[in-house]
Amino acid sequence: MTPFVETDKKPEGDNQRTGPLSRPAETAINYGQVQEKNLLQAPGVTVREITPNIGIELRGIQLSQLTSEQKDELALLAAERGVVLFHEQDFADIGPEKQHEFGRHFGPLHVHQMGGQIKGYPEILPVHRDFLSNAVDNEISNNHLSEDFRRLITGLNATHSGFSQAAVHEHREYYIREPIEAVHPVVRTHPVTKTKSLYVSRLYTRNLLNFLFDHIEKGADWHIRVHWEPGTVVVYDHRNTQHSALRDFKVAEGSNIRRHMARVTSQAERPFYEE
């Protein structure tokens, strides 16, 4: 579960080194008890499906005011739709303590290996870039593979590594913990929906054919693009989606105009595959 928020405020950075990540946790939410009425049927809420395969937009409710039950429903909605989009939010203005508290509802928070931290909050990752977010539904991309190819890759494992990102990054002073490597299944099972999705990424996955990378990145049927504006928050489930950054407006050469974003990511369980 990752809330991604745009803000026009420049975060105060802090590049203190942190220790290694904690072990993946069990899911913090009892999805079997979630009732899909607290959030989607809340007074004043309007709902729009963005594409048939991925993405849903909610208006008329503030993330900062969600009850515990509504947060649980948001987690289920993100698992089912991959990406949940909110506009006109005050989330960027509630401060790091409340943003931290919001993320903790969904599980222990992840500390990214690079990036200037919000001072005192290493789990909040400032992103100093001007971009739109391109999200991919890896469940749908997996379903669009041929049956023979799905059979070929089912049961295979791949090495997911942070070392390649570390090798190309220019600002070494922003590294706040050591990169890690882990072995995960190429096709994983979502613990909530029990659906199967590809679990590979060109940036992080080693020792795998480029065919799967191209398949994920170039299949328009399982992509969604979000145009950012002040007050936009995107919540996505990283167990069955991935994202990339694309510049979405023109900045004159020599201009120092920037938008600033922040990300809070809750850790989930270790990826697994089951029939």
C-alpha positions as CSV (number, residue, x, y, z in Angstrom):
1,M,0.0,0.0,0.0
2,T,1.6,3.3,-1.1
3,P,0.0,6.8,-0.8
4,F,1.8,9.1,-3.3
5,V,1.1,12.8,-2.7
6,E,2.0,15.9,-4.6
7,T,2.9,19.0,-2.6
8,D,4.1,22.5,-3.5
9,K,6.2,22.5,-0.3
10,K,9.8,21.5,-0.5
11,P,10.5,18.8,2.2
12,E,13.3,19.5,4.6
13,G,15.8,16.7,3.9
14,D,17.8,14.5,6.3
15,N,20.2,11.9,5.0
16,Q,20.8,10.0,8.2
17,R,21.9,6.4,7.6
18,T,19.4,3.7,8.7
19,G,19.7,0.1,9.5
20,P,18.6,-2.9,7.4
21,L,14.9,-3.4,6.6
22,S,12.8,-5.5,8.9
23,R,11.5,-8.8,7.8
24,P,8.3,-8.7,5.6
25,A,5.3,-8.7,7.8
26,E,2.0,-10.5,7.6
27,T,-0.8,-8.3,6.3
28,A,-2.1,-5.9,8.9
29,I,-5.7,-6.0,7.8
30,N,-8.3,-8.8,8.2
31,Y,-9.7,-8.5,4.6
32,G,-12.3,-11.2,5.3
33,Q,-14.1,-8.7,7.6
34,V,-14.0,-5.7,5.3
35,Q,-17.4,-4.5,4.2
36,E,-17.4,-2.5,1.0
37,K,-19.8,0.2,2.2
38,N,-17.8,2.4,4.6
39,L,-15.8,4.1,1.8
40,L,-17.6,3.6,-1.5
41,Q,-21.0,4.3,0.0
42,A,-20.0,7.2,2.3
43,P,-22.2,10.3,1.9
44,G,-21.0,12.6,-0.9
45,V,-18.6,10.1,-2.4
46,T,-18.6,9.7,-6.2
47,V,-16.8,6.8,-7.9
48,R,-15.5,6.6,-11.5
49,E,-13.8,3.6,-13.1
50,I,-10.7,4.9,-15.0
51,T,-10.1,1.9,-17.3
52,P,-11.8,-1.5,-17.4
53,N,-8.7,-3.2,-16.2
54,I,-7.0,-0.9,-13.7
55,G,-7.7,2.3,-11.7
56,I,-10.6,3.8,-9.9
57,E,-11.2,7.5,-8.9
58,L,-12.9,8.7,-5.7
59,R,-14.1,12.2,-5.1
60,G,-15.9,13.8,-2.1
61,I,-13.9,12.4,0.7
62,Q,-10.6,13.3,2.4
63,L,-8.0,10.6,3.1
64,S,-6.9,12.5,6.2
65,Q,-10.4,12.0,7.7
66,L,-10.8,8.3,7.0
67,T,-11.9,6.0,9.8
68,S,-10.1,2.7,10.5
69,E,-12.9,0.8,8.7
70,Q,-12.6,3.1,5.7
71,K,-8.8,2.6,5.5
72,D,-9.4,-1.2,5.5
73,E,-11.8,-0.8,2.6
74,L,-9.3,1.4,0.8
75,A,-6.7,-1.4,1.1
76,L,-9.1,-3.9,-0.4
77,L,-10.1,-1.5,-3.2
78,A,-6.4,-1.0,-4.0
79,A,-5.9,-4.8,-4.1
80,E,-8.8,-5.2,-6.5
81,R,-8.3,-2.2,-8.7
82,G,-4.5,-1.7,-8.4
83,V,-4.7,2.1,-8.3
84,V,-7.0,4.4,-6.4
85,L,-6.9,8.1,-7.4
86,F,-8.0,11.1,-5.1
87,H,-8.1,14.8,-6.0
88,E,-8.4,18.0,-4.0
89,Q,-6.8,16.4,-0.9
90,D,-5.3,18.1,2.2
91,F,-3.0,15.1,2.7
92,A,0.1,17.1,1.8
93,D,-0.7,19.7,4.5
94,I,-1.3,17.4,7.5
95,G,2.4,17.0,8.3
96,P,4.7,14.0,8.4
97,E,3.5,12.7,11.7
98,K,0.0,12.2,10.5
99,Q,1.2,10.9,7.1
100,H,3.4,8.4,8.9
101,E,0.4,7.4,11.1
102,F,-1.7,6.9,8.0
103,G,0.8,4.6,6.4
104,R,1.3,2.6,9.6
105,H,-2.3,1.5,9.5
106,F,-1.5,-0.8,6.6
107,G,1.7,-2.3,8.0
108,P,5.3,-1.5,9.0
109,L,6.7,1.2,6.8
110,H,9.4,0.7,4.2
111,V,12.6,2.8,4.1
112,H,13.8,3.4,0.6
113,Q,17.6,2.9,0.0
114,M,18.0,6.4,-1.5
115,G,16.6,9.8,-1.2
116,G,16.7,12.7,1.2
117,Q,14.4,11.8,4.1
118,I,11.9,14.0,5.8
119,K,13.8,15.0,8.9
120,G,12.9,12.4,11.7
121,Y,10.8,10.3,9.3
122,P,13.1,8.1,7.2
123,E,10.0,6.2,5.9
124,I,8.7,9.2,4.0
125,L,10.5,9.5,0.7
126,P,10.6,13.0,-0.9
127,V,10.6,12.9,-4.7
128,H,11.9,16.1,-6.3
129,R,10.6,15.5,-9.9
130,D,8.0,16.8,-12.3
131,F,6.2,13.8,-13.7
132,L,3.0,11.9,-14.2
133,S,2.7,8.4,-12.9
134,N,2.4,5.5,-15.3
135,A,1.0,2.5,-13.4
136,V,0.8,-1.1,-14.7
137,D,-1.5,-3.9,-13.7
138,N,0.7,-7.0,-13.7
139,E,-2.2,-9.3,-13.1
140,I,-3.8,-8.3,-16.4
141,S,-0.4,-8.4,-18.2
142,N,0.1,-11.9,-16.9
143,N,-3.4,-12.9,-18.2
144,H,-2.5,-11.7,-21.7
145,L,0.4,-14.1,-22.0
146,S,-0.2,-17.3,-23.9
147,E,-1.1,-20.3,-21.8
148,D,2.1,-22.1,-22.8
149,F,4.2,-19.1,-21.8
150,R,2.5,-18.8,-18.5
151,R,3.1,-22.5,-17.9
152,L,6.8,-22.0,-18.8
153,I,7.4,-19.2,-16.2
154,T,5.2,-20.5,-13.4
155,G,7.4,-21.8,-10.6
156,L,10.5,-19.8,-11.7
157,N,12.3,-17.5,-9.3
158,A,14.2,-14.3,-10.1
159,T,16.6,-12.1,-8.2
160,H,15.3,-8.7,-7.3
161,S,18.2,-6.3,-6.6
162,G,18.7,-2.8,-5.5
163,F,22.3,-2.8,-6.6
164,S,21.6,-1.8,-10.2
165,Q,19.8,1.4,-9.1
166,A,22.7,2.1,-6.7
167,A,25.2,1.7,-9.5
168,V,23.6,4.3,-11.8
169,H,22.6,6.9,-9.2
170,E,24.7,10.0,-9.2
171,H,24.1,11.4,-5.8
172,R,25.7,8.9,-3.5
173,E,25.1,11.1,-0.5
174,Y,21.4,10.3,-0.7
175,Y,21.9,6.7,0.1
176,I,20.5,6.0,3.5
177,R,20.8,2.2,3.7
178,E,22.7,-0.5,1.9
179,P,21.0,-2.1,-1.2
180,I,19.7,-5.6,-0.8
181,E,18.9,-8.6,-3.0
182,A,16.1,-11.1,-2.6
183,V,14.7,-14.1,-4.5
184,H,11.0,-13.9,-5.4
185,P,8.7,-15.9,-7.7
186,V,8.4,-14.5,-11.3
187,V,4.6,-15.1,-11.0
188,R,3.2,-14.4,-7.5
189,T,-0.2,-14.9,-5.8
190,H,-1.9,-11.9,-4.4
191,P,-2.8,-12.8,-0.8
192,V,-6.1,-11.0,-0.8
193,T,-7.6,-11.6,-4.3
194,K,-5.7,-14.9,-4.9
195,T,-5.1,-13.7,-8.5
196,K,-1.7,-14.3,-10.2
197,S,0.5,-11.5,-11.5
198,L,3.9,-11.0,-12.9
199,Y,6.4,-9.8,-10.3
200,V,9.3,-8.5,-12.3
201,S,10.7,-5.1,-13.1
202,R,13.4,-4.0,-15.6
203,L,15.1,-1.8,-13.0
204,Y,15.2,-4.4,-10.2
205,T,14.9,-7.9,-11.6
206,R,18.0,-9.7,-12.8
207,N,18.5,-12.8,-14.9
208,L,15.3,-12.8,-16.9
209,L,14.4,-12.5,-20.5
210,N,13.6,-9.0,-21.9
211,F,10.4,-10.4,-23.3
212,L,8.6,-10.0,-20.0
213,F,9.9,-6.5,-19.4
214,D,8.7,-5.4,-22.9
215,H,5.4,-7.2,-22.4
216,I,4.7,-5.3,-19.1
217,E,5.9,-1.9,-20.3
218,K,4.3,-1.8,-23.8
219,G,0.9,-3.3,-23.2
220,A,-1.5,-0.3,-23.3
221,D,-4.4,-2.4,-22.1
222,W,-3.0,-2.7,-18.6
223,H,-1.6,0.8,-18.2
224,I,-3.0,3.9,-16.6
225,R,-1.6,7.5,-16.6
226,V,-2.2,9.9,-13.8
227,H,-1.8,13.7,-14.4
228,W,-0.7,15.3,-11.2
229,E,-1.9,18.6,-9.8
230,P,-1.8,20.1,-6.2
231,G,-3.9,18.0,-3.9
232,T,-3.6,14.7,-5.9
233,V,-3.0,11.5,-4.0
234,V,-2.5,8.1,-5.6
235,V,-2.9,4.9,-3.6
236,Y,-1.6,1.7,-5.2
237,D,-1.0,-1.9,-4.3
238,H,2.6,-2.7,-5.2
239,R,1.9,-6.4,-5.0
240,N,0.2,-6.4,-8.4
241,T,1.2,-3.0,-9.9
242,Q,4.3,-1.1,-10.7
243,H,4.9,2.5,-11.6
244,S,7.2,4.7,-13.6
245,A,7.7,8.5,-13.8
246,L,7.1,10.6,-17.0
247,R,7.4,14.4,-17.2
248,D,3.9,15.8,-17.8
249,F,4.4,19.5,-18.3
250,K,6.9,21.7,-20.1
251,V,9.5,23.6,-18.1
252,A,11.5,26.4,-19.8
253,E,15.3,25.8,-20.0
254,G,17.1,27.3,-17.0
255,S,13.9,27.6,-15.0
256,N,14.1,26.5,-11.3
257,I,10.4,25.7,-11.0
258,R,9.8,22.4,-9.3
259,R,7.0,20.4,-7.9
260,H,7.6,18.2,-4.9
261,M,6.1,14.8,-4.0
262,A,6.3,12.4,-1.1
263,R,5.7,8.7,-0.8
264,V,4.8,6.5,2.2
265,T,5.0,2.7,1.6
266,S,3.8,0.0,3.9
267,Q,5.6,-3.3,3.8
268,A,3.7,-6.5,3.0
269,E,4.3,-10.2,3.2
270,R,7.0,-12.1,1.4
271,P,5.9,-12.8,-2.2
272,F,4.7,-16.4,-2.8
273,Y,3.0,-18.5,-5.4
274,E,0.3,-21.1,-4.8
275,E,-2.1,-22.9,-7.0
